[in-house]
């Protein structure tokens, strides 16, 4: 039977009305979702640009700070003098006199064969086994040394962990945040910490290249142990000993990786704030990690068997970058002598701090896991955020050079000015 025309028209109109209602509802839903996302983004941005709630309303100082620089310098000198008085007392706790120069001339290290028959040891990969067998080996001969770096009037020693083949990273650091300079009256010197080429690499040529690099720049400390992940802790203990031999008069140390961005002006600002607050005694500040557990996944480079460590880690700092006073460095050296070496260097320092009853200070300006933690987002490459942070991980050499130029550009305009 044929449907009358009027009925068909009426049905068409009803269908059109229903479709229009559904379309409007869908558009309203999309609008609501978009507004929600915008609101969430604004909240996230507000959180990101809130840096260290303890520091309020203090703007970045000008390049030439005049009498304020002199005042900060005087306070640091006084603090160093006070700290130097306790230098001998700190080192006396080691139980033996401190040498006046690096006195390890040959490797005195044999394998600990008492654990080779244990089942958990046999399940380890070869590099982990080597660490366990030589875990008691602590100090090594120096191949490249620069004790003169700490002579004279040095206020901040920038110490960068690197590996021998990463020349491009070191060069990028030298051209950016690792540049030796004076900021707000504080003199900055830079050193890179290296071991020797790992097995299987072109050892002879790599060593010749790093020696040439050091002749050019004079900024490399190198020890005679292989540059591997498991030997990063050796860099920590050997540097702490080196610092206590040669650098007792340097008040601050910044330690960082060769793939981070550091806003040196903001770092100096932070030092100024802590000096003003008289918080140099136990100063160690960065991206503090709390309540972490050992990783049991054997595929992870951070894998730790239960037989080696079976409890939560103490508070420790993300190794991408942190600031500490020389007093803390001296005390860390003293206590490190009695702490068994651990394959994760950041955690090892946390263990030493725990023995000193020092909890590292958390500062939101240190982003050792990226601006947005563990997420791939364009915000991790937003120069306005970099301008108002202290440390950001991770950037490759060309990225670091590019970001440094963006951040240093005085014509960079940010939607909202953020101050440290």
N, C-alpha and C positions, 0 to 999 in steps of 0.2 A: 504494500500500500504506500502511495506517495505521501510524504509529509507536507502539509500545507505550508505555503510560503511564510505566513505570519509566524507560524510555530518555529520554523527554522531560523527566522530572523531573531525571535525572542531567545532561542537557545544560544545563538551566536553572541548576542549581547551579554547574556549571563556568563558565558565562557570568557568573554573579553574582560568583564568586570572581575571575575575570579583571578584571571591571569595578572591583571593590573594590581589587584590587592597583594598577590603573592610577590610580584616584582617589587612593589613598594616595601613590603615586609623584608625582602631580601636586602634591598638597598639600605634600609634602616639598620638591619643587623650588621651589614658591612661597615656602616658609619660608626656604629657602637663599638665594633671590634677595633677599628682604626683609632678611635678616640682613646680606647683602653690602652692600645699599644703605645700611642703617643705619650699618654700619662705615665705609663711604666718606664718609657725611655727617659722622660724628664726626671723621674725619681732616681733612676740609675745614674744619670748625669750629675744630679745633685749630690749623690753619694760619692761619686768619683772625685768631684772637685772639692770635697771637704777633706783637707789634709791637716792631720795632727791638731786635734781640738784643743790641745794645750797651748797652741801658738795662735794668738788672735790679734788681728788688726795691725800686724807689723809688716810693712811693705818692704819689698826688695830695696836694698840701698843702692845708691848710684855707684857708678864705676869709681868715682873719687869720693871717698867717705871722710876724708880729712881727719879731724880730731877723734871721730868715732873709731877709726882704724887704730889710731895710737892708743886709745883707751883699751880696746880689745887686746891689742898686742901686750900692753902692760899687765893686764889681768892674766894672760896666758903665761907670760914670763914668771909672774909670781906663783902661779899654780905649778909650773914646772919646777921651780925652786923648792916648793913644798913637797912635791912628789919625789924629787931627787933625794931629799933627806931620808925617805923611806926605801930608796932603791937598794941600799946595802942590806937593810933588814929583810926585804923581800927575797933577795938572792941568797941570803944566809940560810934560808930554809931549805935550799937545795942540799946543803950538807957538805959542799965542796967549793973551793974558790972558783970564781968565774974567770976563764982565760981572757987575755987581752986581745987575742986574735983567734981566727978559726984554726983549731989545732987537730982536726981529723984529717990525717994525711993518707990513710989507706983503709980499705974496707975490711972490717973485722967482723965477719958475719958467717956463721955456719947454720945449716938447716936444723930445725928441731924435729928429729926423727921419731920422737916418742908418740906422735899422733898418727903416723902413717898407716897404722893397721886398723884405725877406727873407721867404721862403716860410713859415718856421715862425711868424713874427710874424703874418702874414695869417690863419693858421689859429686864432689865439687868439680867445676871446670878447671882446666890447667892453671889459668891466671889466678883464680881464687886459691887454689892449692899453694901456689908459690907465695902468696901473701901470708897464708897461715903458717907455712914452714919457716918464713923469715919475719914473723910478726914481732919478734924481739929485737930486730935490727932497727936502730933509730937514727943515728947520725952518720953522715957520709962525707967524703972529701968534696971540696969545692973545685969546680973547673973554671968558673968565672966568678969574680968577686969584686965588689965596689964599696969598700968601707967608707970611701970619701963622700958618698952620697949623703951621709948624716953629719958631715963636718960643717961647721959654721952655723948660720941661723936658719934652721929648717923647722917649720911648724907642722906641716902635714906630709907624711910619707904615704904616697899612693902605691900600693903593692898589687900587682896584677898576676893572677895565675894564668899561665899559658902553656902551650906545648910547642916543641921545637919547630914543627913544620908550619905553624900558623903565623907566618911572617906578615901576611896581609892584615890580620886582626891587630897585631901589635902596631903596625904602621898606622892603621886607622885610629887606634887609641892615642898614639903620640900626636896625631894631628887634631885631636878633639879634646876629650876630657882628661887625658893623661899628659897633656902639654905641661911642661915645667914652667911655672909662672908665679906671679904674686897677685893675690886677690884680697882686697880689703886689708892690706898690710901683712897678710900671712903668706909665707913662702912655701911653695909646693914642689916636692921632688918625686920622681917616679921610678919604680923598679919592676921588672918582670921576673917571675919565678919559673925556672925551667929544670927539667931533668934531661936525660939523654934519650936518643931515639929508641923506640921500642923494637924488639926483635922482628926481623923481616923487612925493615925499612932500610933505605940507603944511608946507613949510619955515617960513613966517612964524609960523604958530600953534605949531608944535613949538618953535621958538626962543623965542617968548614964554613958553611953559610952562616950559621949562628955566630961563629967567632968573628966573621967579617961584619955582621950586623952589630955585634957588641963593640967592635973597634970604631964603628961609625957613630953609635949613639951612647955607648958607655952606660947602659941601663939594665943589664941582664945579670941576675944571680943564677948560676947553674950548679947543680949537685950531681954527683956520679951515681944516680939510680935511674932506672928506666921510667920514662914518662907514660904511665898507665893510670887507668882509673883507680886501681887499688893502691897506687902510690901517692895519691893526692894528700893523704894524711902525713906522709913523709915531708911534703912541702910545708905543711903547717908547723910541724915540730922543728924542722931544720930552720925555717924562717924565724920562729920565736927565739930560738937559741942565737941566731945571727943578730937579731934586733937587740937582744940583751947584751951582746958583746960590743956592738958598734954604735947603737943609737939611743943611749940613755937620755939624751937631751931633747929628743923629738917628742912633742906632747901628744900628737894624734896620728893614728894609722887608719887609712881607708883601704880595705882589702876587697878586691873585686875580680870578676872573671873578664876575659878578653872579648866577650860577646855581649856586654851590657852597655847601656847608655847611662852616663852619670852627668847630672847638672851640677858642675863644680861650684857655681855661685850659690846654689841652694844648699850644697853640702857645707860650704863655709858659713852660710847663715845659720845652719843648725849648730855648728860648733860655737858660734857666737852666743846663741841662745843658751846652750848648756853651760858655757862659761859664766854667763850672767846669772844663771840659776845655781851656780856652784855645784854642778853635777858631774864633775870630771872623775871623781874617785872611782866609781864603779861603772863608768860610761862604756856601754857596748850596746849599739842600737842598730836595728835593721828590720827585716821581715821575719818576725818571730813565729816559729812553728811549734804548736802545742799539742800534746796528747797523740803524737804520731806513733804508729806501730811499725815494727819491722815487716818488710815485705817478704812473703813466703813463696811468691811465684818465681820459679827457677828461670823463667824467660826474661825477668827484669834484671837490669844491671845493678839494681839496689837490693837484690835477693840476699837474705841473711838466714842461714839455718838456725833452728832453735838451739842447737848445741853451742852456737857462738853467742847468741843473745836472745833471751826469752822473756822480755818485759817491755813496757812502753818506753819510748825514748824520753829523755829529759827535754825541757824547752831548749830549742836551738835555733840558730839563724840560717835562713836561706843563704847559701854561699855565693850567690850572684853579686852581693855587695853589702858591706856593713862597715860601720865606724866604731872605733874603740880608742880609749885613752892609753897612753903608754903604761900607766899604772896597772891597768887590766892586762895588758900584754905581758908585763913582767910576772904578774901573779899567774897568768895562764902558763907561762913557761915553767914556773916552779912546780905547779900542780901536775902539768902534763908529764913530768918525769915519772910520776907514780901511776899514771893511767895507761892501761894496756892499749896499744894501737888498735884502731877500729877501721874497717875498710871504707866507711863513709866519712869523709873529712868534716862535714858540717856537724854530724852527730857527735863525732869525737870531741870537737870544741864544746858542744853542749854538755858532754860528760864532764869535761874539765870545769866548766862554769858551775855545774851542779856541785862539784866538790868545793868550790869557792863560795857556795850559797849566793850566787849571782844569777838572777833571772834576766835574760837579755830583753831590752826595751823594744816594744813593738812601735814602729813608726809607719804611718800610712804612705809616707813618701817613698818608701822602698818597695818596689813591685817586682820581686824576683821571679814571679810566675806570670808576668805580663800585667798590663793595666786591668784587663778583665781576665781573672784567673782561669787558666786552662780552657779558654774559648778562642776560636778564630773569629775575629770581628774587626772591621775597619777602625774601631775606636782604639785598638792597640797600636795604631799608627797615626793618631791624631796629635799634631805638634803642640796644640794648646794644652793638652794634658802633660806632655813631656816638659813643657816650660815650667810647670808647677810641681813636678815631682823631683826626686833625688836620684833614684836608681830604677831603671826599667830593663828587664830581660825579655826577649833576646833579640839582638840585631846582628846581621851579617855586616862585613866591613862597608860595603857600598851603602847599605841602609843606614848605618851609623853616621857616615859622612853626610848623607843627604839630610837626615833628621837633625844633625848638629847645625847645619847651615840654616835650616828652617827655623829652628828654635832661637838661634842667635840673631836672626833677621829682625831688626827693630820695627820693620814695617808689618810684621805679622800681627794681624788683628784677630783677637778672640772674642767670641760672643759675650763672654763675661770674664772680667779680670779676677784672677784668683791669686791670693797672696799667701806666702808662707809665714 
